[in-house]
Amino acid sequence: MVDRIPILAAAATGSASVEGSWGGLLLYITVALGISFLCSMLEAILLSSSLSYVQVMAENGRRAGRMMRRFKENLEQPISAILTLNTIAHTVGAAGAGAQAAALFGSQWLGLISAVLTLMILVFSEIIPKTIGATYWRQFIPFAAYAIQVLVILLFPAVKGFEMLNRLLTARAGEKEPTVTRSELEVLAQISTGEGALEEKEHLILRNLLHLGNVQVYDVMTPRTVVFALPEDMTIGEVLRVHPLLTYSRIPIYKEGIDEISGFVLRHQILAAAAEDRDSLKLSQLTLLIHTIPETLTVARALQEFIARQEHIFLILDEYGGTSGIITLEDAVESLLGVEITDESDVVADLRTLAKQRYSRQIQALEAAEVVEKKRSTPAEAAPARSLPSASASFSLSMDGRSKTQ
């Protein structure tokens, strides 16, 4: 807009009948710079203000917040009004000031006058107002909302015309992009943590929440190798003789093996039956239905299933229908909070770590047995070496998963 001034000022000097005056020159410059200052500041406030802050203002019952929210959701109207008034101010101001200056000082000073006007418009109607608007937009939102509303009403015909033209140009632009993406939300949370608006734990929860839809239950489940399960034909008396301390509140029950889990029993049911001297009662008579989910299901979806079904434990099946592990509501919540939830009955905080430790000890034991066997055997009667379990034959463990309480 600044490059208009020399051209329009030169055109304005073509009329010899113009009588210049200092009052007229100052009036044109002051009005042009003042209106342009206002328009630039309103534009900066409108574009710099965040929709979330404006939404909070609106929810608190502030009329300025509701008005600014409407402008933010439909930028065509306020931007058209602001730019229309700004263009009129620049055009009329440049033409009038150029004509007055040429009449006062003569055409030989036109170049210098144009340079001075250009510098004044650059500083007083672009740099300063936009810096103020972008820096103090929170304080100026109430003023800006009412000022923009007045401009939209006064310039309604022009605003409506530009709005229709803009819709024609953007009719095939496709779907509207989201105002804030998931990546931007994560960055905003990180910035807020750095500025002290959020605590580190709150930032961790927000980050986990945004990524919860990308984490599979396989990564947080209790693997089958460390699942504490009991046969369904076991009696209450046998359970308490073999396992006098039951540390799990929900215990899976199987028929022939771990791949045939038929349900689960509650610890308090076992203890209640024992208190009633029902030692001969079988676990199958206390079995509750356990729902199954695939190991590829996301933790976010599993959390929804927990809430919808009002359950606390799910059986996880692999691609062949075998038992892959179990997941509890506690595991899903831990994935969201990013911490291990333990109580006084938890002997092991992380059963996935325990599963990896057991597998490592199994490997070491087999290696030691192989060494001893080689030492005892003779070259003529060498015993066949015992092969180590392959990664595919054993239960594959995720290196970053966690789960514990059943």
Secondary structure by P-SEA (a helix, b strand, c coil): cccaaaaaaaaaaccccbbbbaaaaaaaaaaaaaaaaaaaaaaaaaaaccaaaaaaaaaaccaaaaaaaaaaacaaaaaaaaaaaaaaaaaaaaaaaaaaaaaaccccaaaaaaaaaaaaaacccccaaaaaaaaccccaaaaaaaaaaaaaaaaaaaaaaaaaaaaaaacccccccccccaaaaaaaaaaaaaaccccaaaaaaaaaaaaccccccccccccccccccccccccaaaaaaacccccccbbbbbccccccccccccaaaaaaaaaaccccccccccccbbbbbcccccaaaaaaaaaaacccbbbbbcccccccccccaaaaaaaaacbbbbccccccccaaaaaaaaaaaaaaaaaaaaaaaaaaccccccccccccccccccbbbbcccccccc
